[in-house]
C-alpha cells in the first residue's frame, strides 16, 4: 500500500492536466498513488489521463460535473495512502514535495495536517507577477487557528497534506460551499486535530483570470457561510473580517460592478450577526 495518495480533480483542462500529472511523476519520493478524478469533462481530459501508463495512476470518472469539492471527496474516499496530498490542475509540485511531506508526517505521528508554502504566478494582465507565499514556520495549536482567520497562513488547497483518517473524521470538503472551502476544512481540522504550518516552499500555483478565487460574485456569501459555520470568526477576529469586506465593496465600486454591489449590500444588511451597518463599514 502506498504511504501517500495525491488527489487531483480535473474538469475540461486538458491543456494543463498533463503538466500537473508530470509534476507528480517526477517526484523524488516514489511510494505514492495518484488518483485523478475526472469531474465529467467533455474535452479530451479522460483520454489524456488514460494515456499515462504508470501503474501508480488511477482514473475515476464521474458521470456528470459535480464541482471540485465533490471530486476531491471521491478521491479521498478511494485513497489507500495514510496521508492525502491535494493538487489542483493549474498547479505543479516541486520535485521534493512528497519527500518532505512523507518525512514530516513520519517524524510526527501526532500530526494530522500540514500547510506548506508555495510560489504564486499571477498571469492576469496588467499585473502579471510572481510572489512567494511563505507561511510561518512551526505554527500550531491556537496560534495556528488564529492565523487562519487573520490571513497570516496561505492555505490554498494544494498546500494541504492531511491524514486520511482526520479528513474522514471531520467530514471531508463541504460540497455546499462554492468558495473558501479550503478555509472551512482547515478550520474544522484545527478544532481538534494537530495542525502545523511550514515555510518550506514545495509547489507552484498558476493563477489564471478565471480562477474561482477571483470571482468576486461569490466572496460575500462565502464570508457569511464561514461566519455561520465558525462563529469565532466574528467573535474574536472581526477587524480582519470587516477589513476584507470593506475591500470587497471598494473593489466592486472601483470597477463599476453596481449590480453585484447592490445585491451584496442587501445580503450584508440581512445578515443579523454583522455588528457594523454597511454605512459604518464603508466609512
C-alpha positions as CSV (number, residue, x, y, z in Angstrom):
1,X,0.0,0.0,0.0
2,X,1.3,3.5,-0.8
3,X,2.1,5.8,2.1
4,X,0.9,8.9,0.2
5,X,-2.1,9.5,-2.1
6,X,-2.2,12.5,-4.3
7,X,-5.8,13.5,-5.3
8,X,-6.1,15.6,-8.5
9,X,-9.6,16.7,-9.6
10,X,-9.9,17.7,-13.3
11,X,-12.5,19.2,-15.4
12,X,-12.0,20.3,-19.1
13,X,-8.4,21.4,-18.5
14,X,-6.6,19.1,-20.9
15,X,-4.0,21.9,-21.6
16,X,-2.8,21.9,-18.0
17,X,-3.6,18.5,-16.6
18,X,-0.5,16.9,-18.3
19,X,1.7,19.4,-16.6
20,X,0.2,18.6,-13.1
21,X,0.5,14.9,-13.6
22,X,4.1,15.1,-14.8
23,X,5.0,17.1,-11.7
24,X,3.8,14.1,-9.6
25,X,5.5,11.5,-11.7
26,X,8.8,13.5,-11.4
27,X,8.8,13.3,-7.6
28,X,12.0,12.1,-5.8
29,X,9.7,10.2,-3.4
30,X,8.2,7.2,-5.3
31,X,5.9,5.5,-2.7
32,X,2.7,7.2,-3.8
33,X,-0.5,6.7,-5.8
34,X,-2.1,9.4,-7.9
35,X,-5.9,9.4,-8.1
36,X,-7.2,11.6,-10.9
37,X,-10.9,12.3,-10.6
38,X,-12.4,13.5,-13.8
39,X,-15.4,15.6,-12.9
40,X,-17.5,15.0,-16.1
41,X,-15.1,16.5,-18.6
42,X,-16.4,17.0,-22.2
43,X,-12.9,17.5,-23.7
44,X,-10.1,15.0,-24.1
45,X,-9.0,15.1,-20.4
46,X,-10.1,11.5,-19.6
47,X,-8.3,10.1,-22.7
48,X,-5.2,12.1,-21.8
49,X,-5.1,10.6,-18.2
50,X,-5.8,7.1,-19.5
51,X,-2.7,7.5,-21.8
52,X,-0.3,7.6,-18.8
53,X,1.0,4.1,-18.4
54,X,2.4,4.5,-14.8
55,X,0.6,1.9,-12.6
56,X,0.5,4.3,-9.7
57,X,-2.1,6.4,-11.6
58,X,-5.8,5.7,-11.1
59,X,-8.6,7.4,-13.0
60,X,-12.0,7.8,-11.5
61,X,-14.6,9.2,-13.9
62,X,-17.7,10.9,-12.5
63,X,-20.8,10.7,-14.8
64,X,-21.6,14.4,-14.5
65,X,-19.9,17.6,-13.3
66,X,-20.4,18.0,-9.5
67,X,-17.7,20.5,-8.7
68,X,-14.1,20.3,-7.4
69,X,-15.1,19.5,-3.8
70,X,-17.2,16.5,-4.7
71,X,-14.4,15.3,-7.0
72,X,-11.8,15.7,-4.2
73,X,-14.1,13.9,-1.7
74,X,-14.5,11.0,-4.1
75,X,-10.7,10.7,-4.5
76,X,-10.2,10.9,-0.7
77,X,-12.7,8.1,-0.2
78,X,-10.9,5.9,-2.7
79,X,-7.4,6.7,-1.3
80,X,-5.1,3.9,0.0
81,X,-2.5,6.2,1.5
82,X,-2.3,7.2,5.1
83,X,-1.6,10.8,4.0
84,X,-3.6,12.6,1.3
85,X,-1.9,15.4,-0.6
86,X,-4.2,17.6,-2.7
87,X,-3.3,19.1,-6.1
88,X,-5.3,21.4,-8.3
89,X,-4.9,21.0,-12.1
90,X,-3.5,24.5,-12.5
91,X,-0.7,23.8,-10.0
92,X,2.5,21.8,-10.0
93,X,4.6,20.1,-7.3
94,X,8.3,20.8,-6.9
95,X,10.3,17.6,-7.1
96,X,10.8,17.2,-3.4
97,X,7.2,18.0,-2.3
98,X,6.2,14.4,-1.4
99,X,9.5,13.6,0.1
100,X,9.3,16.5,2.5
101,X,5.6,15.7,3.4
102,X,6.3,12.0,4.0
103,X,9.3,12.8,6.2
104,X,7.4,15.3,8.3
105,X,4.5,13.0,8.9
106,X,6.8,10.1,9.7
107,X,8.7,12.3,12.2
108,X,5.5,13.5,13.9
109,X,3.0,10.7,14.3
110,X,0.6,13.1,16.1
111,X,0.5,15.4,13.1
112,X,-2.8,15.4,11.1
113,X,-2.5,18.5,8.8
114,X,0.5,20.2,7.2
115,X,0.1,23.5,5.4
116,X,3.2,24.3,3.3
117,X,4.4,27.3,1.3
118,X,4.4,28.0,-2.4
119,X,5.2,30.3,-5.3
120,X,2.2,32.1,-6.9
121,X,2.4,33.0,-10.6
122,X,-0.4,35.5,-11.4
123,X,-0.9,35.7,-15.1
124,X,-3.5,38.4,-15.0
125,X,-2.7,41.5,-17.1
126,X,-1.6,44.1,-16.5
127,X,-0.3,42.9,-13.1
128,X,1.3,39.6,-14.1
129,X,3.8,38.8,-11.4
130,X,5.4,36.1,-9.3
131,X,5.3,36.1,-5.5
132,X,6.4,33.7,-2.8
133,X,3.7,32.8,-0.3
134,X,5.7,31.8,2.7
135,X,3.8,30.6,5.7
136,X,5.1,31.0,9.3
137,X,7.3,28.1,10.4
138,X,6.2,25.7,13.1
139,X,2.9,27.4,13.8
140,X,0.4,25.1,15.6
141,X,-2.4,25.0,18.2
142,X,-4.4,28.1,19.0
143,X,-1.9,30.3,17.2
144,X,-2.4,28.3,14.0
145,X,-6.2,28.7,14.1
146,X,-5.9,32.5,14.9
147,X,-3.5,32.9,12.0
148,X,-6.1,31.3,9.6
149,X,-8.7,33.9,10.5
150,X,-6.2,36.7,10.3
151,X,-4.9,35.7,6.8
152,X,-1.4,35.0,8.1
153,X,-1.5,31.5,6.7
154,X,-1.9,31.0,2.9
155,X,-3.9,27.8,2.9
156,X,-4.6,27.2,-0.8
157,X,-5.9,23.7,-1.5
158,X,-2.6,22.4,-3.0
159,X,-0.8,23.5,0.2
160,X,-2.8,20.9,2.3
161,X,-1.5,17.4,3.2
162,X,-3.8,15.6,5.6
163,X,-4.0,12.2,7.2
164,X,-6.9,10.4,5.6
165,X,-8.5,9.4,8.9
166,X,-8.6,13.0,10.0
167,X,-10.3,14.0,6.8
168,X,-12.9,11.3,7.3
169,X,-13.3,12.4,10.9
170,X,-14.3,16.0,10.1
171,X,-16.5,15.1,7.1
172,X,-14.3,15.9,4.1
173,X,-14.9,19.1,2.0
174,X,-18.3,20.8,2.3
175,X,-19.8,20.4,-1.1
176,X,-22.4,23.1,-0.5
177,X,-19.7,25.8,-0.3
178,X,-18.8,27.5,-3.7
179,X,-15.8,29.4,-2.4
180,X,-13.4,29.3,0.7
181,X,-13.9,25.5,1.0
182,X,-10.3,25.1,1.9
183,X,-10.6,27.6,4.8
184,X,-13.7,25.8,6.1
185,X,-12.0,22.4,6.0
186,X,-8.8,23.6,7.7
187,X,-10.8,25.4,10.5
188,X,-12.7,22.2,11.1
189,X,-9.5,20.2,11.3
190,X,-7.9,22.8,13.6
191,X,-10.7,22.4,16.2
192,X,-9.4,19.0,17.5
193,X,-6.5,17.8,15.3
194,X,-2.8,18.6,15.3
195,X,-2.1,21.1,12.6
196,X,1.2,22.7,11.5
197,X,2.4,25.3,9.1
198,X,5.8,25.3,7.4
199,X,7.8,27.8,5.5
200,X,9.1,25.1,3.1
201,X,8.3,26.1,-0.5
202,X,7.1,22.9,-2.1
203,X,4.9,23.7,-5.1
204,X,3.9,26.4,-7.6
205,X,0.5,27.9,-8.2
206,X,-0.6,29.3,-11.6
207,X,-3.5,31.7,-11.0
208,X,-5.5,32.4,-14.2
209,X,-8.1,35.1,-14.8
210,X,-10.9,32.6,-14.5
211,X,-9.8,31.1,-11.1
212,X,-12.7,30.8,-8.7
213,X,-10.7,32.8,-6.1
214,X,-11.0,35.8,-8.4
215,X,-14.8,35.5,-8.7
216,X,-16.0,38.5,-6.6
217,X,-19.6,37.5,-7.0
218,X,-19.0,34.6,-4.6
219,X,-17.0,36.4,-1.9
220,X,-19.6,38.0,0.4
221,X,-21.8,34.9,0.5
222,X,-18.8,32.7,1.2
223,X,-17.8,35.0,4.0
224,X,-21.3,34.7,5.5
225,X,-21.1,30.9,5.2
226,X,-17.8,30.9,7.1
227,X,-19.2,33.1,9.8
228,X,-22.2,30.8,10.2
229,X,-20.0,27.7,10.4
230,X,-17.3,29.2,12.5
231,X,-18.8,31.9,14.9
232,X,-15.4,32.7,16.4
233,X,-14.6,34.5,13.1
234,X,-16.9,37.4,14.2
235,X,-16.4,36.8,17.9
236,X,-12.6,37.1,18.0
237,X,-11.4,38.3,14.6
238,X,-14.0,40.8,13.5
239,X,-11.5,43.6,12.5
240,X,-9.9,41.3,9.9
241,X,-13.3,40.2,8.5
242,X,-14.6,43.8,8.2
243,X,-11.3,44.9,6.5
244,X,-11.9,42.1,3.9
245,X,-15.5,43.1,3.4
246,X,-14.6,46.8,3.0
247,X,-12.0,45.8,0.4
248,X,-14.7,43.7,-1.4
249,X,-17.2,46.5,-1.7
250,X,-14.5,49.0,-2.6
251,X,-13.3,46.7,-5.5
252,X,-16.9,46.4,-6.8
253,X,-17.4,50.2,-6.7
254,X,-14.0,50.9,-8.3
255,X,-14.7,48.5,-11.2
256,X,-18.3,49.6,-11.7
257,X,-20.0,46.4,-10.7
258,X,-23.0,48.1,-9.3
259,X,-25.4,45.2,-9.8
260,X,-23.2,43.0,-7.7
261,X,-22.6,45.9,-5.2
262,X,-26.4,46.3,-4.7
263,X,-27.0,42.5,-4.4
264,X,-24.2,42.1,-1.8
265,X,-25.4,45.2,0.1
266,X,-28.7,43.5,0.6
267,X,-27.1,40.3,1.7
268,X,-24.9,42.2,4.1
269,X,-27.8,44.1,5.6
270,X,-29.8,40.9,6.1
271,X,-27.1,39.0,8.0
272,X,-28.0,39.9,11.5
273,X,-24.7,38.9,13.2
274,X,-22.8,41.7,11.5
275,X,-22.2,44.3,14.1
276,X,-21.5,47.2,11.7
277,X,-24.0,48.8,9.4
278,X,-23.0,48.9,5.8
279,X,-22.6,52.7,6.0
280,X,-20.3,52.3,9.0
281,X,-18.3,49.6,7.3
282,X,-17.7,51.7,4.2
283,X,-16.9,54.9,6.1
